[in-house]
Amino acid sequence: AAHCAMVCLAPACAYAAAHSPAMDPGHIFSSGGGSHNIGAVANAFEHACSVALLLSFPVLFLCVYADDGALWWALGNAVDSSRAFKTTRAVVAAVALVLFTGGLEGCVLFRGFGEYVRLPGLPGVVAVTAAVYGGLLAAVAALSGSVGSKNGVPSEIYQAALVTAGCAAALATGAPPWMLPFAAIGSIGASRFYLRGAAVDLAMFAGGVAACGAWFLHSNFWSLDVDVDGLPLAELCRLLFLSLCASALAPGLARFDVHPSSLGLLVCLHAMVFARCEDALHSEALEDGEPMYPAYLVLATSALGVVLAGSLERTGKVTTATAWMARCVYVGKLALVMLPGSRALVPCVLVGMAATAPFALDSPTSRTTRAGGRRARMSVARGLAHVVSLGLAMVHARFAVFDVVFAVTGHRPSDATLFGGLLLFAGAGSTPLVRRHFSHLPAFRRGLACVVTAGTALVSLRPPMPWKGEIGFWYDADHVPDAEPDDVDIYGDRGDATGRGYSAWLLIATVLLGVFVASAPKPPRRGATGTHATPAPLRAMLSAAAGASLGLYLSVEYFPGFRGDSVVTVSLCAACALCAVFLAFTYVPSTSSPAVMPHVFATYLVCLGVAFWTQRDMYGEFDGPGAGSPGREARIGLVGVTAGLTAQMAFALKLKVAAVSANPGANRTRTAGGARGHVGTMKGARSSRFQPFSGRSPARFKSAGGALAQRALRAMRVGWMPVVGNISTFVTFASATVLATWSRPDSCFAAFAVAPFLLLLHEDELLFDSLSGTQRYVPPMASIVISLAYNAVADALDGPPTAHAALAVGGDLAWTVKNVACVAAAAPNAWFLAEYLWSHRPTSGLAMATAAPLNVLVATVGDVFSARVLACVSLVSAIAQWGTQRAVRVAGLKAL
């Protein structure tokens, strides 16, 4: 009972509390003249009608849909009497219906449609009340299932209520006497069709509805010479009449089990006609700026249409194709809410149909799986036809895309943005098709990736298009794109700005070629090309073209001083091209690439060296950002390019070597006996929970994993990868260090940003004999500690910054000695952790306890900031080493 009272009373109480001042009688008659009192009374009456609606609707809902046992708490022992329950429910529903009728008339009918009530005075009010109350009473009786049942509403009373409601509605709207028989015939047909379901009854109902609807439209709107959003009102009336007839016939035809295609065509016809009517009505605005047809009705009818189409399809009343078409129309109708008045209905519907057609038009046999559990796939010709249809639909919807971009961004899109948006939408619409039917064909996957990438690049970079946005086939007067400003308007008449704008096409070409090469299918086995694999020479040429395009873009956009120097431009383009080739054949090697790639890397370094040599400066040194000659700035730019390109090569080699090291036996022929035993020994050694901190292992176990990885790499003819990877890592680290020092020369935190590059180092046979497990973290840590110590010692040797600082400790020499001693005191704990990570040899607690307090002392009394940072790093290292050694010791004792 409490829950029911809350459901029934909460909406009305909330509304009354929100509008209580306007509903207070004392407030209504407290001040103002007669006109003010009349307006206040009208406003209060409207709020009272709203309260009546909110109070009566939950009660009606319970009375209609509550089962016999749902209201046991309201009837007590009378629940055993079905007659008493039905009687009580009928009385409560009738009383609630009175409130609902009064509220509906006050809030909706007389307020919004009062001009169509032609019967004046009290007779008009009585006629409207009879029509509304009688119609709602018949609807409640039908929904509750009490018509014609025992102890229910007799069929004669039900029919009389419908006839009275229909005739009263016709009289209220000013229908002539000769229209009353049509209203009565339609009401009789509706009641008899509900009770018997005969074809004659459906014809009577549809004929009565058509006659009354035609008279109402003709007498009120048909003859008006008015356009509603460009649509003549007479044509709109014809469409409304057609929609009315279709909606009157469709429920009856569904009950008669007519052919699904016939009913489906009728449903599609109603959906399209009704959508066009809503498009015109919603796009037209009233005098206050509000749309003539509210947006919530568009949303409600769209949702109801999608639900009904799905229900008819599930029950077999309509075919799959017609249900799909109707759903596309109802979903496309949502564009009216987002883009009113933009003529986006038809383009959005066509795009929706083109995108969903591959799945909606599948035959039942194609939806089943073949033997072996594989789904039947679509033919390539049909797939191409779907893709072409989607492309044409997107071209037709270009104005809708224009309006969407304008609504989101607030300004007109450029040619590149519009064309890129079309490509993005086309790629998004084709993704489900490719994923479901053509995921086994690399050409489709590669084409989809290129389309999406091209669209993203055009939208992001907005390069100048070969054509101009002028009115013609592609644009109209309402959809003229925004023109990108010319270079002269932005930069003036400068010689170094001539390449801007169109140089973005070089970057787009780089991205597209890179995606094309990266999406190449991998060969099925080493040394084979495969059916769909791209030939190695073609991959090399495409990769080189992508890299050269990137190098030319960098030369034009970021190194304008290179335009007169062809040597450095060619060197930069060649370096980028060689880097692209190296990356392409590192990820997907060919038969001959393992022997060629070391030479490619060496040539890459030579090209960078030539570029640096051409930009050498004979005068002075570079002191920081903004200082020095253009040649020095160009060298810094080349250092940045070197860091970026070499980092990609180092990362690619790290991934490749790590993949081989993770499973070395999968990449070489297994040998019998010792090799298998060796692998098993290593797996057993690595399975301990307290490895790798359990102590020094024998050398033959410690290096077994690295030895197996080296043997696997040599078997694949890529034994050079660890050495080249280490060289590229050091080049990257050096370049990043130069950039960090140049950008922040006075900061000691640059080492923290650069040190992670050393995690890309490998175990090799030249530099690092062992670099596995925790040993990988020693080089980054050592670089940080050495950098901080070097900066601290350099600052200490430079002397005190002020004379006061020197006098505080007894002179310049004392200040220098003090801070150098602080650096020496802050280093031991960091050294202990590095040694522990490298050799797994634990440090005694006494040593750590002795050195750790020195870090606190240095952090408090040190004068050099780098020394204090080094002390903090060492203190954190001491805490981490103590916690790790303790955890390892506990785990070892548990294992023992």
Secondary structure as the mmCIF struct_conf table of DSSP 4:
data_model
#
loop_
_struct_conf.conf_type_id
_struct_conf.id
_struct_conf.beg_label_comp_id
_struct_conf.beg_label_asym_id
_struct_conf.beg_label_seq_id
_struct_conf.end_label_comp_id
_struct_conf.end_label_asym_id
_struct_conf.end_label_seq_id
HELX_RH_AL_P HELX_RH_AL_P1 ALA A 2 ALA A 18
TURN_TY1_P TURN_TY1_P1 HIS A 19 HIS A 19
HELX_RH_AL_P HELX_RH_AL_P2 SER A 20 MET A 23
HELX_RH_AL_P HELX_RH_AL_P3 PRO A 25 ILE A 28
TURN_TY1_P TURN_TY1_P2 PHE A 29 SER A 30
BEND BEND1 SER A 31 GLY A 32
HELX_RH_AL_P HELX_RH_AL_P4 GLY A 34 TYR A 65
TURN_TY1_P TURN_TY1_P3 ASP A 68 LEU A 71
HELX_RH_AL_P HELX_RH_AL_P5 TRP A 72 LEU A 75
HELX_RH_3T_P HELX_RH_3T_P1 GLY A 76 ASP A 80
HELX_RH_AL_P HELX_RH_AL_P6 SER A 82 LEU A 104
HELX_RH_PI_P HELX_RH_PI_P1 GLU A 105 LEU A 109
HELX_RH_AL_P HELX_RH_AL_P7 PHE A 110 GLY A 112
BEND BEND2 PHE A 113 PHE A 113
HELX_RH_3T_P HELX_RH_3T_P2 GLY A 114 TYR A 116
BEND BEND3 LEU A 119 LEU A 119
HELX_RH_AL_P HELX_RH_AL_P8 GLY A 121 SER A 144
TURN_TY1_P TURN_TY1_P4 GLY A 145 GLY A 145
STRN STRN1 VAL A 147 VAL A 147
TURN_TY1_P TURN_TY1_P5 GLY A 148 GLY A 148
BEND BEND4 SER A 149 SER A 149
TURN_TY1_P TURN_TY1_P6 LYS A 150 ASN A 151
BEND BEND5 GLY A 152 GLY A 152
STRN STRN2 VAL A 153 VAL A 153
HELX_RH_AL_P HELX_RH_AL_P9 SER A 155 ALA A 172
TURN_TY1_P TURN_TY1_P7 THR A 173 GLY A 174
HELX_RH_3T_P HELX_RH_3T_P3 PRO A 177 MET A 179
HELX_RH_AL_P HELX_RH_AL_P10 LEU A 180 LEU A 195
TURN_TY1_P TURN_TY1_P8 ARG A 196 ARG A 196
HELX_RH_AL_P HELX_RH_AL_P11 ALA A 199 LEU A 217
HELX_RH_PI_P HELX_RH_PI_P2 HIS A 218 TRP A 222
TURN_TY1_P TURN_TY1_P9 SER A 223 SER A 223
STRN STRN3 ASP A 227 VAL A 228
TURN_TY1_P TURN_TY1_P10 ASP A 229 GLY A 230
STRN STRN4 LEU A 231 PRO A 232
HELX_RH_AL_P HELX_RH_AL_P12 LEU A 233 ARG A 255
TURN_TY1_P TURN_TY1_P11 PHE A 256 ASP A 257
HELX_RH_AL_P HELX_RH_AL_P13 PRO A 260 SER A 283
BEND BEND6 GLU A 284 GLU A 284
STRN STRN5 ALA A 285 ALA A 285
TURN_TY1_P TURN_TY1_P12 GLU A 287 ASP A 288
BEND BEND7 GLY A 289 GLY A 289
STRN STRN6 PRO A 291 PRO A 291
BEND BEND8 MET A 292 TYR A 293
HELX_RH_AL_P HELX_RH_AL_P14 ALA A 295 ARG A 314
TURN_TY1_P TURN_TY1_P13 THR A 315 GLY A 316
BEND BEND9 LYS A 317 VAL A 318
HELX_RH_AL_P HELX_RH_AL_P15 THR A 320 GLY A 332
TURN_TY1_P TURN_TY1_P14 LYS A 333 LEU A 334
HELX_RH_AL_P HELX_RH_AL_P16 ALA A 335 MET A 338
BEND BEND10 LEU A 339 LEU A 339
TURN_TY1_P TURN_TY1_P15 PRO A 340 GLY A 341
BEND BEND11 SER A 342 SER A 342
HELX_RH_AL_P HELX_RH_AL_P17 LEU A 345 ALA A 360
TURN_TY1_P TURN_TY1_P16 LEU A 361 LEU A 361
HELX_RH_AL_P HELX_RH_AL_P18 PRO A 364 ARG A 367
BEND BEND12 THR A 368 THR A 368
STRN STRN7 THR A 369 THR A 369
TURN_TY1_P TURN_TY1_P17 ALA A 371 GLY A 372
BEND BEND13 GLY A 373 GLY A 373
HELX_LH_PP_P HELX_LH_PP_P1 ARG A 374 ARG A 374
STRN STRN8 ARG A 375 ARG A 375
HELX_LH_PP_P HELX_LH_PP_P2 ALA A 376 SER A 379
HELX_RH_AL_P HELX_RH_AL_P19 VAL A 380 HIS A 396
TURN_TY1_P TURN_TY1_P18 ALA A 397 ALA A 397
HELX_RH_AL_P HELX_RH_AL_P20 ARG A 398 THR A 409
BEND BEND14 GLY A 410 HIS A 411
HELX_RH_AL_P HELX_RH_AL_P21 ASP A 415 HIS A 437
BEND BEND15 PHE A 438 PHE A 438
TURN_TY1_P TURN_TY1_P19 SER A 439 HIS A 440
HELX_RH_AL_P HELX_RH_AL_P22 PRO A 442 LEU A 461
HELX_LH_PP_P HELX_LH_PP_P3 PRO A 463 MET A 465
BEND BEND16 PRO A 466 TRP A 467
BEND BEND17 ILE A 471 TRP A 474
TURN_TY1_P TURN_TY1_P20 ALA A 477 ASP A 478
HELX_LH_PP_P HELX_LH_PP_P4 VAL A 480 ASP A 486
HELX_RH_AL_P HELX_RH_AL_P23 ASP A 487 TYR A 491
BEND BEND18 ASP A 493 ASP A 493
HELX_RH_3T_P HELX_RH_3T_P4 GLY A 495 ALA A 497
TURN_TY1_P TURN_TY1_P21 THR A 498 SER A 503
HELX_RH_AL_P HELX_RH_AL_P24 ALA A 504 ALA A 518
TURN_TY1_P TURN_TY1_P22 SER A 519 SER A 519
BEND BEND19 ALA A 520 ALA A 520
HELX_LH_PP_P HELX_LH_PP_P5 PRO A 521 PRO A 523
BEND BEND20 PRO A 524 ARG A 525
TURN_TY1_P TURN_TY1_P23 ARG A 526 GLY A 527
BEND BEND21 THR A 531 HIS A 532
HELX_LH_PP_P HELX_LH_PP_P6 ALA A 533 PRO A 535
HELX_RH_AL_P HELX_RH_AL_P25 ALA A 536 GLU A 557
TURN_TY1_P TURN_TY1_P24 TYR A 558 TYR A 558
HELX_RH_3T_P HELX_RH_3T_P5 PRO A 560 GLY A 564
HELX_RH_AL_P HELX_RH_AL_P26 SER A 566 TYR A 587
BEND BEND22 VAL A 588 VAL A 588
BEND BEND23 THR A 591 SER A 592
HELX_RH_AL_P HELX_RH_AL_P27 SER A 593 THR A 614
TURN_TY1_P TURN_TY1_P25 GLN A 615 GLN A 615
BEND BEND24 TYR A 619 TYR A 619
BEND BEND25 GLY A 624 GLY A 624
TURN_TY1_P TURN_TY1_P26 PRO A 625 GLY A 626
BEND BEND26 GLY A 628 GLY A 628
HELX_RH_AL_P HELX_RH_AL_P28 PRO A 630 ALA A 662
BEND BEND27 ASN A 663 ASN A 663
HELX_RH_3T_P HELX_RH_3T_P6 PRO A 664 ASN A 667
BEND BEND28 ARG A 668 ARG A 668
HELX_LH_PP_P HELX_LH_PP_P7 THR A 669 THR A 671
BEND BEND29 ALA A 672 ALA A 672
TURN_TY1_P TURN_TY1_P27 GLY A 673 GLY A 673
HELX_RH_AL_P HELX_RH_AL_P29 GLY A 674 ARG A 686
TURN_TY1_P TURN_TY1_P28 SER A 687 SER A 687
TURN_TY1_P TURN_TY1_P29 ARG A 689 PHE A 690
BEND BEND30 PRO A 692 SER A 694
HELX_LH_PP_P HELX_LH_PP_P8 ARG A 696 PRO A 698
HELX_RH_AL_P HELX_RH_AL_P30 ALA A 699 LYS A 702
TURN_TY1_P TURN_TY1_P30 SER A 703 SER A 703
HELX_RH_AL_P HELX_RH_AL_P31 ALA A 704 ALA A 715
TURN_TY1_P TURN_TY1_P31 MET A 716 ARG A 717
TURN_TY1_P TURN_TY1_P32 GLY A 719 TRP A 720
HELX_RH_AL_P HELX_RH_AL_P32 MET A 721 SER A 743
TURN_TY1_P TURN_TY1_P33 PRO A 745 ASP A 746
BEND BEND31 CYS A 748 CYS A 748
TURN_TY1_P TURN_TY1_P34 PHE A 749 PHE A 749
HELX_RH_AL_P HELX_RH_AL_P33 ALA A 750 VAL A 754
HELX_RH_3T_P HELX_RH_3T_P7 ALA A 755 LEU A 760
BEND BEND32 GLU A 765 LEU A 767
BEND BEND33 ASP A 769 ASP A 769
HELX_RH_3T_P HELX_RH_3T_P8 GLY A 773 TYR A 777
HELX_RH_AL_P HELX_RH_AL_P34 VAL A 778 LEU A 797
TURN_TY1_P TURN_TY1_P35 ASP A 798 ASP A 798
BEND BEND34 PRO A 801 THR A 802
HELX_RH_AL_P HELX_RH_AL_P35 ALA A 803 VAL A 809
TURN_TY1_P TURN_TY1_P36 GLY A 810 GLY A 810
BEND BEND35 GLY A 811 GLY A 811
HELX_RH_AL_P HELX_RH_AL_P36 ASP A 812 ALA A 826
BEND BEND36 ALA A 827 ALA A 827
HELX_RH_AL_P HELX_RH_AL_P37 PRO A 828 SER A 839
HELX_LH_PP_P HELX_LH_PP_P9 ARG A 841 SER A 844
HELX_RH_AL_P HELX_RH_AL_P38 GLY A 845 VAL A 861
BEND BEND37 VAL A 864 VAL A 864
HELX_RH_AL_P HELX_RH_AL_P39 PHE A 865 ALA A 895
#
